[in-house]
């Protein structure tokens, strides 16, 4: 009767442990990339609806009900404190952002979508329309640094390592990164 020795079994368990230690971070990163791609698709859909609204009305919508888009999220949990309207699910919050015309804040209109839960809570994306601080329409990856849902992982852990962006700068409340 043949069998395995204790040493042989320990070696096999050790090899399996090493392989899973190497594979698990890559698996986690791939899952998060998939979630980011889904959020990115939602952001682009809302941005297209905002642009259609702007072409018809000469201004951007403050509320989702004004847009020609069916966003099934019904929650109101905010990722960004200053949004004019919010829709969320358990993982993400998407917000329209339009500054009151009576203020001097330079960003006039945009959309944010950010993670509300999970390992990368506080990470997300921003879409800014023409006439904003950036001058023309622009999409960035963002990591919240204060106020609201804050990103507690090391800088760049979401936007650089998961999404593949490069650091643009820190505005004081968010780190902004280019998108690949």
Residue pairs with C-beta under 8 A, 6 or more apart in sequence:
28 119
29 161
29 162
32 119
32 120
32 158
32 162
33 162
33 163
35 91
36 125
36 162
36 163
39 92
39 113
39 115
39 124
39 125
40 125
42 71
42 92
42 94
42 113
43 94
43 111
43 113
43 125
43 127
43 139
44 127
45 69
46 67
46 69
46 71
46 94
46 96
46 111
46 113
46 127
47 111
47 127
47 139
49 61
49 67
49 68
49 69
50 60
50 61
50 67
50 96
50 109
50 111
50 129
51 129
52 67
52 68
53 60
53 61
53 66
53 67
53 68
54 60
54 129
60 96
60 98
60 108
60 109
60 129
61 67
61 96
61 98
62 84
62 85
62 96
62 98
63 84
63 85
63 96
64 71
64 85
64 87
64 96
65 85
71 87
71 94
73 87
73 88
73 89
73 92
73 94
74 87
75 86
75 87
75 88
75 89
75 90
75 93
76 86
76 87
76 88
77 86
77 88
77 93
77 116
78 86
78 88
78 93
78 95
78 148
78 149
79 86
79 88
79 92
79 93
79 95
79 112
79 113
79 114
79 115
79 116
79 122
79 124
79 144
79 148
79 149
80 93
80 95
80 97
80 112
80 114
80 144
80 148
81 147
81 148
82 97
83 95
83 96
83 97
83 112
84 95
84 96
84 97
84 98
85 95
85 96
86 93
86 94
86 95
86 96
87 93
87 94
87 95
88 94
88 116
90 116
90 117
91 115
91 116
91 117
91 118
92 113
92 114
92 115
92 116
92 124
93 112
93 113
93 114
93 116
93 149
94 111
94 112
94 113
95 111
95 112
95 113
96 111
97 107
97 109
97 110
97 111
97 112
98 108
98 109
98 110
99 105
99 107
99 108
99 109
106 132
106 133
107 128
107 132
107 133
108 129
108 131
108 132
109 128
109 129
109 131
109 132
110 126
110 127
110 128
110 129
110 132
111 126
111 127
112 124
112 125
112 126
112 127
112 142
113 124
113 125
114 122
114 123
114 124
114 125
114 142
114 144
114 149
115 121
115 122
115 123
115 124
115 149
115 158
116 149
119 153
120 151
120 153
120 157
120 158
120 162
121 149
121 151
121 152
122 143
122 144
122 149
122 150
122 151
122 152
122 153
122 158
123 141
123 142
123 143
123 144
123 151
123 153
123 157
123 158
123 159
123 162
124 141
124 142
124 143
124 144
125 139
125 140
125 141
125 142
125 179
126 139
126 140
126 142
126 174
126 176
127 137
127 138
127 139
128 134
128 137
128 138
128 139
128 140
129 137
130 136
130 137
132 138
139 179
140 165
140 168
140 176
140 177
140 178
140 179
141 158
141 159
141 163
141 165
141 176
141 177
141 178
141 179
142 159
142 174
142 175
142 176
142 177
143 151
143 153
143 155
143 156
143 157
143 158
143 159
143 174
143 175
143 177
144 150
144 151
144 173
144 174
145 151
145 170
145 172
145 173
145 174
145 175
146 172
146 173
147 173
151 157
151 158
151 175
155 167
155 175
156 167
156 175
156 177
159 165
159 167
159 175
159 177
160 166
160 167
160 177
163 177
163 179
163 180
164 179
164 180
165 177
165 178
165 179
165 180
166 177
166 178
167 175
167 176
167 177
168 176
168 177
168 178
169 175
169 176
170 176
